[in-house]
Amino acid sequence: MIKKFMELVKFSHTIFSIPFILIAMVVAADGWFGWKLLFLGILAAISARNFAMAVNRLVDRDIDAKNPRTKNRVSVTGEVSVEQMKLFILANALIFIGTAYLINSLAFKLSIPILAVLGGYSYFKRFSEYAHLVLGVSLGLAPIAGAIAVSASIPCWSVFLALGVMFWVGGFDILYSLQDMEFDKQEGLHSIPALVGERGAIFISGMFHIFSVIFWALFAAYAHLKFFGWLAVIIAAVMLYYEQKLVRGDFKNIPKAFFDVNGYLGIVFLILIILDKV
């Protein structure tokens, strides 16, 4: 059953959010922040993402059942029932709130609003093309949460880091949505590809990734990072360029661009920030 729940929330995709919460924690602490906060930070990231993904699967069951790409998801086939999904959502919400309580008072006060944002994303595609950016905001909350965990504050650099994450995620989500462009049009769902077509969507995605690099550069400047911090920004820019090139060359490369390039981007960024602070 655990395997089914991991499939439900695509647990392996947690790699997109965990590096950036840890990056913020390393920068906020100016180095090592302790084993307790490491455990609590990772637990918060995992439970928040599990909550968001499970809500998405629950809300989108009817849509996913019609889409050839998603009709075999465990939430559609019944391998994970509606009741089980609801219990899973509740359990992860309580874990997240409890973890926030153990971190500090500011984290606890913001825990429920954060869950509201994470859960709200699932509804946006039904009425707004801004769904891509709302997903970006959801993951962009991770570095702000990391800064709060260590410093009980929201420093300026964490906002720039979060904005970079927001446009990074929004950009690759637009590319990923190219796979469902025709389906979205048929079902009246809102997405950038359905609105502006392939070429327009790729252009907007590219602009979003340019904004990502700009905001990450501002993060490096305001956080007073040194060589390795700036190297992280440069390598991230190269990887985003490669991602755009992959998709523009052949849409069959979308899974590789989405999973491989973006997964490695966060890990490389984290390693270089750790080196910068060491």
URUR-V348654 format. One record per residue. N is the residue number from 1. SS is DSSP state (H for helix, E for strand, C for the rest). Layout:
n:N ss:SS
n:N ss:SS
//
This chain:
n:1 ss:C
n:2 ss:H
n:3 ss:H
n:4 ss:H
n:5 ss:H
n:6 ss:H
n:7 ss:H
n:8 ss:H
n:9 ss:C
n:10 ss:C
n:11 ss:H
n:12 ss:H
n:13 ss:H
n:14 ss:H
n:15 ss:H
n:16 ss:H
n:17 ss:H
n:18 ss:H
n:19 ss:H
n:20 ss:H
n:21 ss:H
n:22 ss:H
n:23 ss:H
n:24 ss:H
n:25 ss:H
n:26 ss:H
n:27 ss:H
n:28 ss:H
n:29 ss:H
n:30 ss:C
n:31 ss:C
n:32 ss:C
n:33 ss:C
n:34 ss:C
n:35 ss:H
n:36 ss:H
n:37 ss:H
n:38 ss:H
n:39 ss:H
n:40 ss:H
n:41 ss:H
n:42 ss:H
n:43 ss:H
n:44 ss:H
n:45 ss:H
n:46 ss:H
n:47 ss:H
n:48 ss:H
n:49 ss:H
n:50 ss:H
n:51 ss:H
n:52 ss:H
n:53 ss:H
n:54 ss:H
n:55 ss:H
n:56 ss:H
n:57 ss:H
n:58 ss:H
n:59 ss:H
n:60 ss:C
n:61 ss:H
n:62 ss:H
n:63 ss:H
n:64 ss:H
n:65 ss:H
n:66 ss:H
n:67 ss:C
n:68 ss:C
n:69 ss:C
n:70 ss:C
n:71 ss:C
n:72 ss:C
n:73 ss:C
n:74 ss:H
n:75 ss:H
n:76 ss:H
n:77 ss:H
n:78 ss:C
n:79 ss:C
n:80 ss:C
n:81 ss:C
n:82 ss:H
n:83 ss:H
n:84 ss:H
n:85 ss:H
n:86 ss:H
n:87 ss:H
n:88 ss:H
n:89 ss:H
n:90 ss:H
n:91 ss:H
n:92 ss:H
n:93 ss:H
n:94 ss:H
n:95 ss:H
n:96 ss:H
n:97 ss:H
n:98 ss:H
n:99 ss:H
n:100 ss:H
n:101 ss:H
n:102 ss:H
n:103 ss:H
n:104 ss:C
n:105 ss:H
n:106 ss:H
n:107 ss:H
n:108 ss:H
n:109 ss:H
n:110 ss:H
n:111 ss:H
n:112 ss:H
n:113 ss:H
n:114 ss:H
n:115 ss:H
n:116 ss:H
n:117 ss:H
n:118 ss:H
n:119 ss:H
n:120 ss:H
n:121 ss:H
n:122 ss:H
n:123 ss:H
n:124 ss:H
n:125 ss:C
n:126 ss:C
n:127 ss:C
n:128 ss:C
n:129 ss:C
n:130 ss:C
n:131 ss:H
n:132 ss:H
n:133 ss:H
n:134 ss:H
n:135 ss:H
n:136 ss:H
n:137 ss:H
n:138 ss:H
n:139 ss:H
n:140 ss:H
n:141 ss:H
n:142 ss:H
n:143 ss:H
n:144 ss:H
n:145 ss:H
n:146 ss:H
n:147 ss:H
n:148 ss:H
n:149 ss:H
n:150 ss:H
n:151 ss:H
n:152 ss:C
n:153 ss:C
n:154 ss:C
n:155 ss:C
n:156 ss:H
n:157 ss:H
n:158 ss:H
n:159 ss:H
n:160 ss:H
n:161 ss:H
n:162 ss:H
n:163 ss:H
n:164 ss:H
n:165 ss:H
n:166 ss:H
n:167 ss:H
n:168 ss:H
n:169 ss:H
n:170 ss:H
n:171 ss:H
n:172 ss:H
n:173 ss:H
n:174 ss:H
n:175 ss:H
n:176 ss:H
n:177 ss:H
n:178 ss:H
n:179 ss:H
n:180 ss:H
n:181 ss:H
n:182 ss:H
n:183 ss:H
n:184 ss:H
n:185 ss:H
n:186 ss:H
n:187 ss:H
n:188 ss:C
n:189 ss:C
n:190 ss:C
n:191 ss:C
n:192 ss:H
n:193 ss:H
n:194 ss:H
n:195 ss:H
n:196 ss:H
n:197 ss:H
n:198 ss:H
n:199 ss:H
n:200 ss:H
n:201 ss:H
n:202 ss:H
n:203 ss:H
n:204 ss:H
n:205 ss:H
n:206 ss:H
n:207 ss:H
n:208 ss:H
n:209 ss:H
n:210 ss:H
n:211 ss:H
n:212 ss:H
n:213 ss:H
n:214 ss:H
n:215 ss:H
n:216 ss:H
n:217 ss:H
n:218 ss:H
n:219 ss:H
n:220 ss:H
n:221 ss:H
n:222 ss:H
n:223 ss:C
n:224 ss:C
n:225 ss:C
n:226 ss:C
n:227 ss:H
n:228 ss:H
n:229 ss:H
n:230 ss:H
n:231 ss:H
n:232 ss:H
n:233 ss:H
n:234 ss:H
n:235 ss:H
n:236 ss:H
n:237 ss:H
n:238 ss:H
n:239 ss:H
n:240 ss:H
n:241 ss:H
n:242 ss:H
n:243 ss:H
n:244 ss:H
n:245 ss:H
n:246 ss:H
n:247 ss:H
n:248 ss:H
n:249 ss:H
n:250 ss:C
n:251 ss:H
n:252 ss:H
n:253 ss:H
n:254 ss:H
n:255 ss:H
n:256 ss:H
n:257 ss:H
n:258 ss:H
n:259 ss:H
n:260 ss:H
n:261 ss:H
n:262 ss:H
n:263 ss:H
n:264 ss:H
n:265 ss:H
n:266 ss:H
n:267 ss:H
n:268 ss:H
n:269 ss:H
n:270 ss:H
n:271 ss:H
n:272 ss:H
n:273 ss:H
n:274 ss:H
n:275 ss:H
n:276 ss:H
n:277 ss:H
n:278 ss:C
//
